[in-house]
């Protein structure tokens, strides 16, 4: 394909992606009380082989070609149009996670570190143990993991996948309800961020075992720790220069470009070390000075990111989801088991931990519902597992179904629990 052909196809792909996401979002918000993130997840699955591929398989394969291109000499190469979509989706993820970091209330978290630690521990240990135990049965009873994956690696991966929380969605729900800066919201955000950081470290160990290289795990964990320490003790003071620049002349093109340069470098560094770009973007956002600078950065970047770039990722994930692979009673039984483990290990465990931390039952149940949603972060770790040859398309599809269902549950359940209750004063 020539560059001109790629551009023509890309424009049509983006048109279909954005139009579908917008239609599904309007319906989902109006009739199902769902957030944009959930609706875009569903739109992504609809555009993949699970729906569009069933209705119009030739059109779906032509619009989103997954099959490799065969050259004149018979050489198979990946289809470049999908590589372009993947690259654009990663840019959207990085900017979005940076914006989430800007919303993170680090000062409030310090005052409730004990409660957040208890909640985080429950959200890590319980789902990880349940997922690891289940993985041994899956490993010996079905086509769920690739042959090169060892049993303990399978246990680590499935445990990490169960540990993941839909951090961006959690933050979005809290932001929409004005709870981001409250004690209640900060506990959930703090616990979710720690849970996901641990999950990425576990994933690094799994990748190290699959590639038979201990250095991958050492680089990921060591590089992640060094990055966080540098960001807190050196990066945070240096970033105050942006505050001074903003006071003099506001956030202009030069300031915004410089911030994007820093963001892209942080994304590159954490990607290279193996803990992935989104972690670096979130930490950078968390240590960036608040105030006028942060508000203007959010104003300039949030709308385009959430409306244009982020939906591309959901569609890209949906293209790898083939619900038709779950085609036997046994596989549907496995799917129900995965969903039950997810809810019990994450939702119920976090609800009980929040209650032990001093929250009332309504608040505890709300935190459990928030932590139980997998959403965007689950799709990321599943895509990595599929691309790196850890899981099969069958397990990928089962886990995507689990992610969609647990995420679908969150919004209406939280709306019900928070109905008629104000937290603005009681939780600050």
Long-range contacts (C-beta under 8 A, 24 or more apart in sequence): 1-69, 1-80, 1-81, 6-80, 6-81, 6-84, 9-63, 9-81, 10-81, 10-84, 10-85, 12-63, 13-63, 13-64, 13-81, 13-85, 14-312, 16-47, 16-63, 17-43, 17-47, 17-311, 17-312, 17-315, 18-307, 18-308, 18-311, 20-46, 20-47, 20-315, 21-311, 21-314, 21-315, 32-411, 32-412, 33-411, 33-412, 33-415, 34-408, 34-411, 34-412, 35-169, 35-172, 35-173, 35-176, 35-411, 36-172, 36-306, 37-166, 37-168, 37-169, 37-172, 37-314, 37-375, 37-376, 37-407, 38-169, 38-375, 38-407, 38-408, 38-410, 38-411, 40-310, 40-311, 40-314, 40-315, 41-314, 41-317, 41-318, 41-375, 41-376, 41-379, 41-403, 41-404, 41-407, 42-404, 43-311, 43-314, 43-315, 43-318, 44-311, 44-314, 44-315, 44-316, 44-317, 44-318, 44-319, 44-321, 45-318, 45-321, 45-323, 45-400, 45-404, 46-318, 47-315, 47-318, 47-319, 48-315, 48-318, 48-319, 48-320, 48-321, 48-322, 49-319, 49-321, 49-322, 49-324, 50-318, 50-321, 50-322, 50-323, 50-324, 53-322, 54-324, 64-319, 66-319, 82-316, 82-319, 85-312, 85-315, 85-316, 86-316, 88-309, 88-312, 89-309, 89-310, 89-312, 89-313, 89-316, 90-277, 90-313, 91-309, 92-305, 92-308, 92-309, 92-310, 92-312, 92-313, 93-277, 93-278, 93-281, 93-310, 93-313, 93-376, 93-380, 94-263, 94-264, 94-267, 94-277, 94-278, 94-281, 95-263, 95-281, 95-301, 95-305, 95-309, 96-168, 96-305, 96-306, 96-309, 96-310, 97-168, 97-278, 97-279, 97-281, 97-282, 97-285, 98-263, 98-281, 98-282, 98-284, 98-285, 99-285, 99-298, 99-301, 99-302, 99-305, 100-167, 100-168, 100-171, 100-282, 100-285, 101-281, 101-282, 101-283, 101-284, 101-285, 101-286, 101-287, 101-288, 102-285, 102-286, 102-288, 102-290, 102-294, 102-297, 102-298, 103-171, 103-175, 103-180, 103-189, 103-285, 104-171, 104-189, 104-193, 104-282, 104-285, 104-286, 105-180, 105-181, 105-185, 105-186, 105-189, 106-286, 106-287, 108-181, 108-182, 108-183, 108-186, 109-186, 109-189, 109-190, 111-183, 112-183, 112-186, 112-187, 112-190, 113-190, 114-357, 115-187, 115-354, 115-357, 115-358, 116-186, 116-187, 116-190, 116-191, 116-194, 117-194, 118-353, 118-356, 118-357, 119-187, 119-188, 119-190, 119-191, 119-350, 119-353, 119-354, 119-357, 119-367, 119-371, 120-190, 120-191, 120-194, 120-195, 121-353, 122-349, 122-350, 122-352, 122-353, 123-163, 123-165, 123-191, 123-192, 123-195, 123-346, 123-349, 123-350, 123-353, 123-371, 124-163, 124-194, 124-195, 124-198, 126-344, 126-345, 126-346, 126-349, 127-159, 127-162, 127-163, 127-341, 127-342, 127-345, 127-346, 127-349, 128-159, 128-160, 128-162, 128-163, 128-202, 128-345, 129-159, 129-345, 130-162, 130-341, 130-344, 130-345, 131-155, 131-158, 131-159, 131-160, 131-161, 131-162, 131-163, 131-341, 131-345, 132-156, 132-158, 132-159, 134-158, 134-337, 134-338, 134-341, 135-159, 138-334, 138-395, 142-330, 142-331, 142-334, 142-394, 143-392, 143-394, 144-391, 144-392, 144-394, 144-395, 144-398, 145-390, 145-391, 145-392, 145-395, 146-389, 146-390, 146-391, 146-392, 148-210, 148-389, 149-209, 149-210, 149-389, 149-390, 150-209, 152-209, 153-206, 153-209, 153-210, 153-390, 154-390, 156-202, 156-205, 156-206, 156-209, 157-202, 157-203, 157-206, 157-385, 157-390, 157-391, 159-202, 160-198, 160-199, 160-200, 160-202, 160-203, 160-206, 160-381, 161-199, 161-378, 161-381, 161-382, 161-385, 161-399, 162-341, 162-342, 162-345, 162-346, 163-195, 163-196, 163-198, 163-199, 163-202, 163-346, 164-195, 164-196, 164-199, 164-374, 164-377, 164-378, 164-381, 165-191, 165-192, 165-195, 165-196, 165-346, 165-370, 165-371, 165-373, 165-374, 165-377, 166-373, 166-374, 166-375, 166-376, 166-377, 166-378, 166-403, 166-407, 166-410, 167-192, 167-193, 167-196, 167-282, 167-376, 167-377, 168-375, 168-376, 168-377, 169-373, 169-375, 169-376, 169-407, 169-410, 170-370, 170-371, 170-373, 173-370, 173-410, 173-411, 173-414, 174-370, 177-418, 178-424, 179-423, 179-427, 181-428, 182-423, 182-424, 182-427, 182-428, 183-427, 183-428, 184-359, 184-363, 184-366, 184-367, 184-423, 184-427, 185-427, 187-354, 187-357, 187-359, 187-367, 188-367, 188-370, 188-371, 191-350, 191-371, 192-370, 192-371, 193-282, 195-371, 196-279, 196-377, 197-224, 197-275, 197-279, 199-377, 199-381, 200-224, 200-275, 200-276, 200-279, 201-275, 203-381, 203-384, 203-385, 204-274, 204-275, 206-390, 207-274, 207-388, 207-390, 210-388, 210-389, 210-390, 216-274, 217-274, 219-273, 219-274, 220-273, 220-274, 220-275, 221-275, 222-273, 223-269, 223-270, 223-272, 223-273, 223-274, 223-275, 224-270, 224-273, 224-275, 224-279, 227-266, 227-269, 227-270, 227-273, 227-275, 227-280, 227-283, 228-283, 231-266, 231-283, 231-284, 231-286, 231-287, 232-287, 235-284, 235-287, 236-287, 236-289, 239-287, 239-288, 239-289, 240-289, 242-288, 242-289, 242-293, 243-289, 243-291, 243-292, 243-293, 245-293, 246-291, 246-292, 246-293, 246-296, 247-292, 250-292, 250-296, 251-293, 251-296, 251-297, 251-300, 255-293, 256-297, 256-300, 256-301, 259-297, 276-380, 276-384, 278-380, 313-376, 313-379, 314-376, 314-379, 316-383, 317-379, 317-382, 317-383, 317-400, 320-383, 320-386, 320-393, 320-396, 321-396, 321-397, 321-400, 322-393, 322-397, 323-397, 323-401, 325-393, 325-394, 325-397, 326-394, 326-397, 326-398, 326-401, 331-394, 331-398, 334-398, 335-398, 335-401, 335-402, 338-398, 338-399, 338-402, 339-401, 339-402, 339-405, 339-406, 342-372, 342-374, 342-402, 342-406, 343-372, 343-406, 346-371, 346-372, 346-406, 347-371, 347-372, 347-406, 362-417, 362-421, 365-417, 366-414, 366-417, 366-418, 369-409, 369-410, 369-413, 369-414, 369-417, 370-410, 370-414, 372-406, 372-409, 372-410, 373-406, 373-407, 373-409, 373-410, 374-402, 374-403, 374-406, 374-407, 375-403, 375-407, 378-402, 378-403, 379-403
